[in-house]
Amino acid sequence: MLNTDKKTASQIIDAIAKAITGKPSSAKTFEQDPFESFADYGDWNQQNNNSVQDTSRTIALFISYLIFSGGRIPLIGIQMQDTWFRPDVYVAGALVKRGHLIVDEPAGDFVVTPKGWSLVAKALQELAG
């Protein structure tokens, strides 16, 4: 369990989004229980996800996921003190399609690829000026 609460997590997500996109994140899904219905990546319904570029919104959310997960993002969400945080279905699917994440089905995790870490490094370098 991550030692933070929903309020603090939301503030972190929004701060990253504002730094990268200029506005708060529109994708913050929190629930009291794990997202068991998303334990299998096949249930994420990605067949119509036609992502072809890395948007600033996707990158901002990706960085938030990494802060909270360290690079292995559980499909059922990231457990925090008082909540579970689930990556946005479309964003996670786009990151998989673009090669930034792979799905480790047996472990039930998304795993960041070297290409994904490079995307984050580039975004952070751009923020640093």
Secondary structure, DSSP 8 states (H G I E B T S, - for coil): -BS--HHHHHHHHHHHHHHHHSS--S--EEESS--GGGSSGGGG--TT----S--HHHHHHHHHHHHHHTTEEETT-EEBSS-EEE--HHHHHHHHHTTSEEEETTTTEEEE-HHHHHHHHHHHHHHH-
